[in-house]
Amino acid sequence: MSAFSPRVLALCVTEARPLVLTVSTMRYLTGVALALPAATVTAPLPRIAQGAAAWMLSIFAIYLFNGVTDITEDRINGSGRPIARGDLDARTAAVVAAGAGCLALAATAGLPAPMLWIVAANLVLGYLYSGPPLPLKDSSGGTVAVLCLSGLLSYLAGFTVATSGGGVAAPVALVLFAGVAICWMVFVGMPAKDLSDIAGDTAAGRRTLGVLLGERMSRQLMVGAAVLLLAAFGAAVSLLHVRLVGVVLALAAGVVAVAVAGLLAAPRPGCQDRRHTRRPYGVFMGTQHLLHLTAVLSLI
């Protein structure tokens, strides 16, 4: 079967995690929306859409390649993604990932010049995270570095396209939102994701936060960090008089949901269902979507 047949491409999209692709595109679009007040000339919609396509293709390539390199731990953890369950050949997926990376670079043609380097830098980060010889995903420090840098690049991409190449100061609202969104990924998303992957990560020799701290400490860190992040963000929005009150309320709802999910994810005797320990990650991901949607709507 061709590497680019409809069935294979559909499996590749599933492997690359549609929810991740969606929220990554939302980060870019939030960068666009929050940058518009600083733009001297509003970027046309086709150019914004082209930038979104270039960014999403880079994320698709990165996460598909990550699936190719995560086969051992995914199978131990009982992942239902196509490569782990044997429905998608890893070599085929690698070819598609490489093709998507090339398309991501090509899609920057005609966009502001910095977009080529932003997308290229994101692809390099993706390879360094998953690829040999020393994948950064094997350590919590490496994971944090990649999350922070890739997150910043997503908002920078939106800002660059919206302002036709930058040259203006980033609005306070964009800087503040990018900061809280990245902290949510690092301090809540990382421990939430690790909860269901500890066994596989340990077998693969990875030193993730979940492996280093254990399941109970990871849950406590996740909830404590969420509460502190809400307090700090709420105070910053109030002091700086930024139009992000709706985002504060959305984050508050997410923090409550994460705390409840963290309690429900505590180990139960005889329970081996992976969905049980995936609840906090699902809530974290849902909150990410809500935060970005609320940030965009706050400008209407």
Secondary structure by P-SEA (a helix, b strand, c coil): cccccaaaaaaaaaaacaaaaaaaaaaaaaaaaaacccccccccaaaaaaaaaaaaaaaaaaaaaaaaaaaaaaaaaccccccccccccaaaaaaaaaaaaaaaaaaacccccaaaaaaaaaaaaaaaaccccccccccaaaaaaaaaaaaaaaaaaaaaaaaccccccccaaaaaaaaaaaaaaaccaaaaaacccaaaaaaaccccccccccaaaaaaaaaaaaaaaaaaaaaaaaaaccccaaaaaaaaaaaaaaaaaaaaaccccccccccccaaaaaaaaaaaaaaaaaaaaccc
